[in-house]
């Protein structure tokens, strides 16, 4: 008989993540088509609302960008960051039955959800900015390579926090309430509504301790050639992203069995 080929750990991991990704995709959009539409309409409605409010008070550009482009880049970037973390908190409990299969691990659920949220935001961004460009909100693209670099740092940052949330969710039930509450203030202090150079000098050094503000600055600078605020630091962002990612991996490594087999810590 011919020898049976053995799958490598990488092939097993890839197959499991793909299967979980399809499962998450069907769970989110398979039953109701309105869910698929709302995933794209929600950020669009919010961006247009912010742009309308801004136009009523001031129609001037924001750091060289039209307000529509400025808000769109900020809202979509923050949406990706928020959704990865909040979806990871409930990743284990919502997929508890899958862990009866030895090959499925909690990290597979987190990776699948990171991929799903990234896909949703990426498709939304492509449709949204293409529509804006056709509507007359023109812009000059800067560097796709730099955009991928900032996105990679963002995914490391959010993925590390997501792994910590994945562990906290089953072991500490209050985390499902506390984690979204902790993330909410970052919507207002991370440059979604304002460029970094508009922060008062007395507060700028403190504000720039927030790595998500660097993500906003570097993302806009990488995407738009005419963006004029340059407060972001690649070195600081990479250092913070790497640190949170490593801490997330270490946390997962320590508690990966506990979250599947133990009860709750109240």
PyMOL commands that set and color helices and strands:
alter all, ss='L'
color gray80, all
select helices_A, chain A and resi 9-29+33-57+67-89+93-100+106-134+144-171+175-184+186-189+196-198+201-207+211-223+234-255+258-261
alter helices_A, ss='H'
color red, helices_A
deselect
rebuild
show_as cartoon
